[in-house]
Every structure is written in structure tokens, then in C-alpha cells.
């Protein structure tokens, strides 16, 4: 089996719309209907809502958890309302790979650092897929597409079989749709 992967030469350019186009093509090929999207400020979530409007796609938006960098959250409540009114989900779950010494272990940091060897976006795609499954928005084993990236840029998309954090070893990447060629 041969599959095509798009590699972006730079993480400095915004590849969000190109990534959405590649995801749309993969959806047409696979029939996947759920897209999990990382969005810190809501900007990318609103772009995705507009881009995928009327295409039968359910977006599951994963912002930073409350308390990630302060007691406030950068994802506006009016954006949450808009997304939900348009039939999409927004989930403020615990970010497994940003949990210092989870149960006295450094395992989350080790996993995160290993995944960053592929790219920051690959790490985030894993994380948001686990969060969506833990929140009950996708089922374990369900085929989904996750979109994430570097900074405010959505430059990574993966086709995965979802899993919960309880069964993290069952999370599978079936295809890399796109990612940065070199994340440095």
C-alpha cells in the first residue's frame, strides 16, 4: 500500500488552510466524520468551523485545560457558544503530557519528549485524541483525524484509531497526512 504524505518545509509559515484541504481529501477517501482539533485561542476552531461547514464533519475542539498557564483560559466563552450552536463539541480536558509528575511519575514527560522527536504537532495530535476519547466524544478504536501544530499554525494531521489514556498503548497512527519536515 502506498500513501502520500505532505511535508512542510517550515514551521514559520501558516499551513492551516493547506492542512484543512489535505484533511478534506483524506475524509473523502476514508469516510471519517470526526475531526479533533487543537485550538488555544479559538481562532483555528472558527477557521475550521467555517472551512468544514456543510460537509457533514463533526469537530471536537480541544483547547488548553483551565489553569494551564494561569487561572484564566485564552479560549473565549463566546467562541465556545458559537461552536456548540453550530453542532461542534468543545472539551477542556486534562492534558496528559502537561501533567507534572502524574502519580509521582515522569512518564508523561518522557512520552511527550519522544513524540516531539516527530514534531510538536504529532505530540499534540496524540494528546488531543486521548483527551477526546477520555471525554466520551470518540470511542476507542474509532477512526478519527487529529489536527494540531506548531504555535498558532496547524501543520500536522494524523489519521488515528482513538483510545483512552487508560489504554494508551492501543492508540494507533494509521496515516500521517502532513507534518513539518524538520521541526527545528
Buried (B, 14 or more C-beta within 10 A) or exposed (E): EEEEEBEBEEBEEBBBEBBBBBBBEBBEEEEBBBBBBBBBBBBBBBBBBEBBEEEEBBBBBBBBBEEBEEEEBEBBEEBBEBBEEEEBBBBBBBBBBBBEEBEEEEBBBEBBEEBBEBBBBBBBBBBBBBBBBBBEBBEEEBBBBBBBBBEEBBBBBBBBBBBBBEEBEEBBBEBBBBBBEEBE
